[in-house]
Amino acid sequence: MKLTEIVVTEAIVTQLQAGERDDAISELIDALVKSGAVPEGARDTLVQRVLEREAKGSTGFGKGVAVPHVRHKEATRVAAAIGLSEQGIDFNALDRQPVFSVFLLVSPEDSPDDHLQAMEVIFHNLGKQTFRRFLRQARSVEDVTTLLDEADTQQLAC
């Protein structure tokens, strides 16, 4: 599985308007709905489920990134939105630092293996300092998609 297969280009938000975690999650779910990657009727439930997941433990794992995620019965495929914030968002991250890059992942409820594989691909790349730095510097959807493609084809140095 590759990042370019997971991330929905139309759900890349290079300038998140939200300044708070819950609003950022809603904004990214809305981007997935608008892109057609998840059904509009599932929007409120998806937001609620992601927030419930956050209440159990922050998905802000440090180094300026967060990966909120949920499996849902109405999701038809693995789909991720990316949100970038210049000012940073308090995600209650493990390192207590603001989050500048958010990958929000939605997967079908009946595909736990695909969900785990997608999480593995996302975390593998977010674990690379160069990837995180270039992602944070991205200013356009094209910048992000180029980065994803380079990461998928191993053109990005660690």
Residue pairs with C-beta under 8 A, 6 or more apart in sequence:
1 78
1 114
1 117
1 118
1 121
2 121
2 152
3 121
3 122
3 125
3 148
3 151
3 152
4 145
4 148
4 149
4 152
5 78
6 78
6 79
6 80
6 105
6 118
6 121
6 122
7 80
7 81
7 82
7 103
7 144
7 148
8 31
8 32
8 35
8 37
8 79
8 80
8 81
9 35
9 141
9 145
10 31
10 34
10 35
10 36
10 37
11 28
11 31
11 32
11 34
11 35
11 37
11 79
11 80
11 81
11 82
12 31
12 81
12 82
12 141
12 144
12 145
13 27
13 28
13 31
13 81
13 82
13 83
13 84
14 84
14 138
14 139
14 140
14 141
14 143
14 144
15 84
15 85
15 86
16 24
16 27
16 28
16 83
16 84
16 85
16 89
16 102
17 23
17 27
18 24
18 26
18 27
18 83
18 85
18 89
19 85
19 87
19 89
20 89
20 90
21 54
21 89
21 90
21 91
21 92
21 99
22 51
24 83
24 85
24 89
24 102
25 47
25 50
25 51
25 54
25 68
25 104
26 47
27 83
28 68
28 81
28 82
28 83
28 102
28 104
29 38
29 43
29 46
29 47
29 50
29 81
29 104
29 106
30 43
31 81
31 83
32 38
32 46
32 79
32 81
32 104
32 106
33 39
33 40
33 42
33 43
35 79
35 81
37 77
37 79
37 81
37 106
38 46
38 72
38 74
38 75
38 76
38 79
38 106
39 74
39 76
41 74
42 72
42 74
42 75
45 72
45 74
46 70
46 72
46 106
49 70
49 72
50 68
50 69
50 70
50 104
53 59
53 68
53 69
53 70
54 68
54 91
54 92
58 66
58 91
58 92
58 93
58 94
59 66
59 67
59 68
59 69
59 91
60 66
60 91
60 92
60 93
60 94
60 99
61 67
61 93
61 94
61 123
61 126
62 93
62 94
62 95
62 97
63 95
63 97
63 126
63 129
63 132
64 88
64 97
64 98
64 99
64 100
64 101
64 132
64 136
65 99
65 100
65 101
65 102
65 103
65 126
65 132
66 89
66 91
66 93
66 99
66 101
66 102
66 103
67 102
67 103
67 104
67 105
67 119
67 122
67 123
67 126
68 102
68 103
68 104
68 105
69 104
69 105
69 106
69 107
69 115
69 119
70 105
70 106
70 107
71 106
71 107
71 108
71 109
71 111
71 112
71 115
72 106
72 107
72 108
72 109
73 108
73 109
73 110
75 106
75 107
75 108
75 109
76 108
77 107
77 108
78 105
78 106
78 107
78 108
78 111
78 114
78 115
78 118
79 105
79 106
79 107
80 103
80 104
80 105
80 106
80 118
80 122
81 102
81 103
81 104
82 101
82 102
82 103
82 104
82 135
82 144
83 101
83 102
83 104
84 100
84 101
84 102
84 135
84 136
84 138
84 144
85 98
85 99
85 100
85 101
85 102
86 100
87 98
88 97
88 98
88 99
88 100
89 98
89 99
89 100
89 102
90 98
90 99
91 98
91 99
91 102
93 99
100 136
101 126
101 132
101 135
101 136
103 122
103 126
105 115
105 118
105 119
105 122
107 114
107 115
107 118
108 114
108 115
125 131
125 151
126 132
128 151
128 156
128 158
129 158
130 156
130 157
130 158
131 147
131 151
131 156
134 147
134 156
135 144
135 147
137 143
138 144
138 147
147 156
149 155
150 156
